Amino acid sequence: MLGVSRPERNEGPVSVTTTYTVNGMTCGHCASSVTEELSGVDGVTGVDVQLATGAVTVTSSRELTRDEVSAAVSEAGYELVG
């Protein structure tokens, strides 16, 4: 009788990383505001803001909707591009 080999499944936490562009950020306070609001979204585990380009990289434990991200960015006083 032949044995069936099953691959091991990694059931560890999921990590999703997505980069967005935000208009209007010009200083460290801007970056802090956006980081604070995005960090409050359920599942967000990390936020990295690059002021020079407006790029905001969000790491989360689940897929975020664009509406969730846009609402957080708007709450901080800025606009999500695209």
C-alpha positions in Angstrom: 0.0 0.0 0.0 1.3 3.4 -0.9 1.5 6.2 1.7 0.2 9.6 1.0 2.5 12.4 1.9 0.9 15.7 2.9 2.8 19.0 2.9 3.1 20.8 6.2 0.8 23.7 6.4 1.9 26.9 8.1 -1.0 28.2 10.0 0.9 31.2 11.4 -0.2 34.8 11.2 -0.8 36.4 7.8 1.1 39.5 6.9 -0.1 41.8 4.2 2.0 44.8 3.0 0.5 47.4 0.7 1.9 50.8 -0.3 -0.4 53.8 -0.9 0.3 57.4 -2.0 -0.9 60.2 0.2 -1.1 63.9 -0.9 -0.3 66.8 1.3 2.3 65.5 3.8 5.2 67.9 4.2 6.7 67.3 7.7 7.2 65.0 10.6 4.0 66.0 12.2 2.1 65.1 9.0 3.8 61.7 9.0 2.9 61.2 12.7 -0.7 62.1 12.1 -1.1 59.6 9.2 0.8 56.9 11.2 -1.4 57.4 14.2 -4.7 57.2 12.3 -3.6 54.2 10.2 -2.3 52.4 13.3 -5.8 52.6 14.8 -7.3 50.5 11.9 -8.1 47.0 13.0 -5.4 44.6 11.9 -2.7 47.2 11.2 0.7 46.1 12.6 3.0 48.7 11.0 3.1 51.9 9.1 6.1 53.4 7.3 5.8 57.0 5.8 8.2 58.3 3.2 7.6 62.1 3.1 9.7 62.7 0.0 7.4 60.6 -2.2 4.2 60.5 -0.2 4.5 56.7 -0.1 2.8 55.1 3.0 3.5 51.4 3.4 1.0 49.6 5.7 1.6 46.1 7.1 -1.5 44.3 8.5 -2.7 41.0 9.6 -5.5 41.0 7.1 -6.4 42.6 3.8 -7.6 46.2 4.3 -10.2 47.8 2.2 -9.4 50.9 0.3 -12.2 52.6 2.1 -10.7 51.8 5.5 -7.3 53.3 4.5 -8.9 56.3 2.9 -11.0 57.1 5.9 -8.0 56.9 8.2 -5.9 59.1 5.9 -8.8 61.6 5.7 -9.2 61.6 9.5 -5.5 62.7 9.7 -6.3 65.6 7.2 -4.8 64.2 4.1 -5.9 62.6 0.8 -5.3 59.1 -0.5 -4.3 59.3 -4.2 -5.9 57.1 -6.8 
